Amino acid sequence: MTLFDWIIWTGAALTLLGLIALVWCIWTVARAKSKGMDDEALRIRMRGVLAVNMGALAASCIGLMMVVIGIVLAP
């Protein structure tokens, strides 16, 4: 297994973790909305989910970049 294979598989794993975190964010917000929380409680819940959401998007983006770089630079 070459270095580029490691980059590709690590990027794929990072992308998968980011997607799992995005699904968690969607599930958490949907569950909070279905509970009928008041506006302030929903804002507090969304504040925490927003940080995870941004981290998940960043992880997915970096993972996809790693996959593309590994494919392009592989001999």
C-alpha positions in Angstrom: 0.0 0.0 0.0 1.5 3.3 -1.1 1.4 6.7 0.6 -1.3 7.8 -1.9 -3.5 4.8 -0.9 -3.2 5.9 2.7 -4.2 9.4 1.8 -7.2 8.2 -0.2 -8.5 5.8 2.5 -7.8 8.3 5.3 -9.7 11.0 3.4 -12.6 8.6 2.7 -12.8 7.7 6.5 -12.7 11.4 7.4 -15.5 12.1 4.9 -17.6 9.3 6.3 -17.1 10.6 9.8 -18.2 14.0 8.7 -21.3 12.6 7.0 -22.2 10.7 10.2 -21.9 13.9 12.2 -24.1 15.7 9.7 -26.8 13.0 10.0 -26.5 13.4 13.8 -27.0 17.1 13.5 -30.1 16.6 11.3 -31.5 14.0 13.7 -30.9 16.2 16.8 -32.6 19.3 15.3 -35.5 17.3 14.0 -36.0 15.7 17.4 -35.8 19.1 19.1 -38.4 20.5 16.8 -40.7 17.6 17.2 -40.6 18.0 21.0 -42.3 21.5 20.6 -39.6 23.4 22.5 -40.0 27.1 22.9 -38.0 29.5 20.8 -35.3 30.2 23.4 -34.7 26.5 24.3 -34.5 25.7 20.6 -31.9 28.4 20.0 -29.8 27.1 22.8 -30.0 23.6 21.4 -29.2 24.9 17.9 -26.1 26.7 19.1 -24.5 23.5 20.2 -25.5 21.7 17.0 -24.2 24.5 14.9 -20.7 24.0 16.1 -20.8 20.3 15.4 -22.4 21.0 12.0 -19.6 23.3 11.0 -16.9 20.9 12.2 -18.6 18.0 10.2 -18.7 20.1 7.1 -15.1 21.0 7.5 -14.1 17.3 8.1 -16.1 16.2 5.0 -14.5 18.9 2.9 -11.0 18.1 4.0 -11.6 14.4 3.6 -12.8 14.9 0.0 -9.8 17.1 -0.8 -7.5 14.3 0.5 -9.3 11.8 -1.7 -8.9 14.0 -4.8 -5.3 14.8 -4.0 -4.5 11.1 -3.5 -6.1 10.2 -6.8 -4.6 13.0 -8.8 -1.0 12.6 -7.4 -0.9 8.8 -7.5 1.5 7.4 -10.0 
